[in-house]
Amino acid sequence: MITRSGTPLCPAWCIALHLDADETLHYGASREVSVVTRAPAPHRERQHAFALDTLVLVQHQEHHERVPWVAILLRGGPVLDLTADSARRLGANLADASAR
C-alpha cells in the first residue's frame, strides 16, 4: 500500500512524511483523552489528590515490525505501549467495567 508520502508498504493510517529515506517509523494522528486521575493519599491522610490530565494516544510501527502499537502517554512520558489488538481489548474491557 502507498500513502500520500509515497513510501511503499506504508500503512493506511500512517501520516508520516518519510522525507528521509532512512526514516522507518510509521505513526498515526495523535488523539487526546481528558481524564481525571487520583494520586495516592499520603500515609496518614485519607484524602486523595485529584487532577485533570490529558492522555495522548499514538499508533506507531517500525518498518520491521509485523503489528502496530498504541502508545499511551501522560505528561509527555510513556505509560503503556500496547499492541493495537491489546489496546482494543483494553478499551472493550474498560467500557464493560464502567457500564456495571
C-alpha positions as CSV (number, residue, x, y, z in Angstrom):
1,M,0.0,0.0,0.0
2,I,1.3,3.5,-0.8
3,T,0.2,6.6,1.2
4,R,0.4,10.3,0.3
5,S,4.1,10.3,1.3
6,G,4.9,7.9,-1.5
7,T,6.6,5.4,0.8
8,P,5.9,1.8,-0.3
9,L,4.3,-0.5,2.3
10,C,3.2,2.4,4.4
11,P,0.1,1.5,6.5
12,A,-3.1,3.4,5.5
13,W,-3.2,5.1,9.0
14,C,0.4,6.5,8.7
15,I,0.7,10.3,8.5
16,A,4.5,10.5,8.5
17,L,6.0,12.3,5.6
18,H,9.0,10.0,5.4
19,L,11.2,12.7,3.8
20,D,14.4,10.9,4.9
21,A,15.0,7.6,3.1
22,D,16.2,6.1,6.3
23,E,13.1,7.0,8.3
24,T,11.3,3.8,9.2
25,L,8.8,4.8,11.9
26,H,5.2,4.9,10.8
27,Y,2.9,6.9,13.1
28,G,-0.8,7.9,13.1
29,A,-2.5,11.1,14.2
30,S,-2.4,11.5,17.9
31,R,-5.6,11.6,20.0
32,E,-6.1,13.4,23.3
33,V,-8.3,12.0,26.0
34,S,-9.1,14.1,29.1
35,V,-9.1,12.0,32.3
36,V,-9.4,12.6,36.0
37,T,-6.6,10.9,37.8
38,R,-6.1,10.2,41.5
39,A,-2.8,10.2,43.3
40,P,-2.5,8.0,46.4
41,A,-3.2,9.7,49.7
42,P,-0.2,10.4,51.9
43,H,0.3,7.7,54.6
44,R,-1.7,9.5,57.4
45,E,-4.3,11.3,55.3
46,R,-7.4,9.9,53.8
47,Q,-7.9,12.5,51.1
48,H,-6.6,11.7,47.7
49,A,-5.4,14.4,45.3
50,F,-7.4,14.6,42.1
51,A,-6.1,16.1,38.8
52,L,-7.4,16.7,35.3
53,D,-4.9,15.2,33.0
54,T,-4.6,14.5,29.3
55,L,-3.6,11.1,27.9
56,V,-2.2,11.1,24.4
57,L,-2.7,8.0,22.2
58,V,-0.5,7.4,19.2
59,Q,-0.4,4.4,16.9
60,H,3.1,3.6,15.6
61,Q,5.0,0.8,13.9
62,E,8.6,0.3,12.9
63,H,9.0,-0.9,9.3
64,H,10.4,-4.3,10.5
65,E,7.5,-5.0,13.0
66,R,4.6,-7.1,12.0
67,V,2.0,-5.4,14.2
68,P,1.2,-1.8,15.0
69,W,1.4,-0.5,18.6
70,V,-0.6,2.1,20.5
71,A,1.5,4.3,22.9
72,I,-0.4,5.9,25.8
73,L,1.4,8.9,27.0
74,L,0.9,11.0,30.2
75,R,2.7,14.4,30.6
76,G,4.9,13.5,27.6
77,G,6.2,10.3,29.1
78,P,5.1,6.7,28.2
79,V,2.6,5.0,30.4
80,L,1.8,1.9,28.2
81,D,2.9,0.7,24.8
82,L,0.4,-2.0,23.7
83,T,-0.2,-3.8,20.5
84,A,-3.2,-2.4,18.7
85,D,-5.1,-5.6,19.4
86,S,-4.3,-5.3,23.1
87,A,-5.5,-1.7,23.1
88,R,-8.8,-2.8,21.5
89,R,-9.3,-5.4,24.2
90,L,-8.4,-2.9,26.9
91,G,-10.9,-0.4,25.5
92,A,-13.7,-3.0,25.4
93,N,-13.0,-4.1,28.9
94,L,-12.9,-0.6,30.2
95,A,-16.2,0.1,28.6
96,D,-17.7,-3.1,30.1
97,A,-16.3,-2.4,33.5
98,S,-17.6,1.2,33.6
99,A,-21.1,0.1,32.5
100,R,-21.6,-2.0,35.6
